Amino acid sequence: MTTKAIMTRLLTSVGVLWLGMALAHADDDTAYMEKAKAFLENVAAPVTKWDGPTAGPKAQGKKLIVIVSTDQRNGGAQGAGDGAAEAAKAMGWDVRQLDGQGTVPGHATALTQAIAMKPQGILNVGIDSKEQQPLLEQAAAAGIKIVGWHAGPNPGAIEGIPAVFTNVTTDPTEVATSAGLEAVVKSGGHAGVILFTDSIYAIATAKTNAERAAVEGCKGCKVLEVVDTPIADLSNRMGQLTTSLLSKYGKQWTYSIAVNDLYYDFSAPALQAAGVDPANGFPQQISAGDGSVPAFKRIRDKQYQIATVAEPLNLQGWIMVDEINRAFAGEKPSGFVPHVHLFTAENVEKDGGKDNKFDPGNGYRDEYKKIWGVK
């Protein structure tokens, strides 16, 4: 890794924490705004260089991998799972995919089915590990290697759950800080924000805490309310919630920040019914993950969403496969944590955005194939 790449990573990872704490104590909003703008410029910059691993084990022979998705209606889980399937096929592995349908019982059923297939590996895509810890431990006891995606609040090892080899995700604090600061800067330091979350997921709670810190670091901004509502039931809840919150807060509510783009799939009809202008009306909507296809379309068309902090979902699928290959080989995780990317109307056609996803142009497929020794 080059010195510049190391410095960029350090500035981003350390800078996120610094923004969440030290920035909140800035002497005035002018200082806060200048630092926020610099941070956002960094996360919106083009991604062209590979800063991931360059060495690791070769492909570990024929394997059966089961990808268990929290919910295939969730664009993040679907995108990461699709990337993993693509990478596993490049390895020459057999792949099965199961849908947990967004519920705790559905997750348990899908994981039980996966274990019954007796695979060599399970990729847990989006199911909180603590929620399903007994089944994950059962799988590990059977010799099945497990890698997660958004399966815990942070990248790497999941505290108290050694059954999971590693958890693949971007830094949730980086994601959430980007979304929070976007509201601060867009509002000129006068945002009235409602945060939407789902506390069943530890990663969602981590994001929401960081969003709050970023918004409340601005003296002229305010978090009006944190709304905790299940992602799995947004189609039934979000419309009524939006109408109720509009009635409660009126013009005070100028920005929404949700932990996932899916919230805005179901808020738009209520906003439209209330006469909110889709391009310039309030509340304006920002997502702290994951960069779904509908989100890119809304941003491009200026229809009730102004930004998403997208994760490189397809790349993360390749990371999951690389990590589980390292587990098969008895090696340690790579520790690679990819950066997020802020998409707005200004840059939505770049870095894969024209294809409605964040797909970095850094040659990651070829880089991993070199490591694995496959074509």
C-alpha positions, -999 to +999 in steps of 0.1 A: +000+000+000+014+034-009+021+061+017-007+082+002-032+053+004-021+047+041-026+084+049-060+085+031-072+055+051-058+069+084-073+103+077-107+088+070-109+063+098-094+085+124-110+116+109-145+101+113-140+096+150-125+130+153-155+146+135-179+127+158-162+141+190-137+169+185-157+186+157-187+187+180-168+211+202-158+235+175-158+271+186-185+281+161-205+267+132-182+283+106-153+261+118-177+231+119-190+237+084-156+241+069-144+208+083-177+191+073-173+203+037-138+189+036-149+156+049-177+154+023-154+163-005-133+133+005-161+108+005-175+120-028-142+118-046-137+093-075-124+059-065-098+046-090-070+029-070-069-005-054-061-003-017-071-038-007-050-070-002-024-080-028-015-114-013-034-144+002-042-181-003-049-196-036-084-209-043-090-238-019-106-263-042-142-273-049-166-259-022-203-256-016-212-221-003-247-211+009-255-174+008-282-166+034-297-132+028-316-113+055-341-101+029-339-101-009-361-070-009-333-051+007-311-037-021-279-038+001-282-075+010-292-084-025-262-065-040-237-080-016-251-115-022-250-111-059-214-100-057-205-130-036-222-154-060-202-138-089-169-142-070-177-178-058-183-188-094-150-173-104-135-196-077-152-226-093-174-231-063-210-243-061-234-216-048-269-218-032-289-187-021-316-186+006-339-157+015-346-149+052-375-127+042-367-100+067-380-117+098-364-134+128-383-167+121-374-164+084-337-159+093-338-190+115-355-211+089-330-201+062-300-207+084-314-241+094-318-250+058-283-238+050-268-260+077-288-290+065-272-286+031-238-295+048-218-268+029-182-259+035-192-223+041-221-200+049-221-163+040-245-146+064-256-115+045-273-090+068-286-112+096-275-098+130-252-125+145-265-120+181-300-126+169-291-160+154-261-169+176-272-205+185-276-215+149-243-199+139-226-218+167-243-250+155-229-244+120-194-237+133-196-269+155-203-288+123-171-275+107-188-249+085-169-216+080-190-185+084-184-150+071-208-122+076-219-090+058-235-064+081-237-092+106-225-070+135-219-034+143-183-032+130-159-047+105-138-077+116-144-100+146-178-099+162-175-096+200-187-128+218-194-147+186-162-165+175-183-187+152-181-158+126-147-157+110-150-120+102-177-094+094-175-075+061-188-040+062-177-005+057-171+016+089-207+024+100-195+056+117-180+067+083-213+060+066-234+077+092-212+107+096-213+113+059-251+113+059-253+135+089-228+161+076-246+161+043-277+174+060-257+199+080-240+213+049-270+213+026-291+231+052-264+258+057-262+248+094-300+249+101-312+213+097-342+199+116-337+161+113-357+130+119-336+098+121-351+065+109-336+033+123-343-004+131-328-013+165-331-050+158-298-045+139-267-035+160-252-019+129-283+003+125-280+015+161-243+023+156-252+043+125-280+062+142-258+072+171-232+086+147-258+104+127-270+121+158-235+131+168-228+146+133-260+166+133-258+178+169-223+190+164-238+218+144-251+245+169-279+255+146-291+220+138-315+197+158-325+161+158-363+163+162-369+126+168-354+091+163-380+069+148-374+031+153-394+011+129-387-024+114-372-025+080-391-057+073-425-039+077-418-006+060-443-012+032-470-011+059-457+015+083-437+042+064-465+059+046-486+065+078-455+074+098-445+100+072-480+116+073-480+116+111-446+132+113-455+159+088-485+167+109-464+167+141-434+188+130-445+207+100-419+231+086-394+221+114-388+189+096-363+197+069-342+165+065-346+128+070-317+104+075-324+067+073-301+038+079-312+022+046-325+035+013-355+012+016-373+036+039-377+060+011-392+035-012-423+039+009-422+075+021-425+091-013-462+085-019-471+102+015-449+131+007-465+135-027-499+133-012-489+161+012-479+183-018-442+182-011-422+192-042-401+161-052-370+181-061-369+211-038-395+205-011-389+195+026-381+172+042-352+163+019-341+127+023-306+112+028-297+076+033-268+062+054-267+031+032-266+011+011-270+026-024-299+007-039-311+008-075-342+028-066-321+053-046-299+061-075-329+066-097-345+089-072-314+110-068-309+112-106-345+121-112-347+144-082-376+125-067-377+126-029-340+117-023-310+139-025-282+116-014-271+081-005-240+069+012-234+039-009-213+008+000-195-010-028-219-039-026-205-061-054-170-056-042-181-065-007-194-098-021-159-105-035-144-096-001-166-121+016-155-148-007-118-139-003-123-140+035-140-174+036-112-187+013-087-175+039-107-193+066-106-225+045-068-221+043-064-216+080-052-180+076-062-148+093-088-124+079-074-097+055-087-068+075-097-049+044-124-023+051-135-005+019-145+031+020-180+044+014-190+068-013-214+098-011-236+101-042-256+132-049-271+147-081-237+162-088-218+129-091-245+103-096-233+093-130-198+084-118-182+055-100-208+030-112-237+054-105-248+054-142-255+017-136-273+025-103-247+012-080-214+020-064-189-001-083-154+013-079-133+014-111-102+001-092-100-033-109-109-053-078-121-084-097-087-088-114-069-081-081-087-109-063-083-133-092-045-127-091-046-136-054-067-167-059-048-179-090-079-181-112-089-166-145 
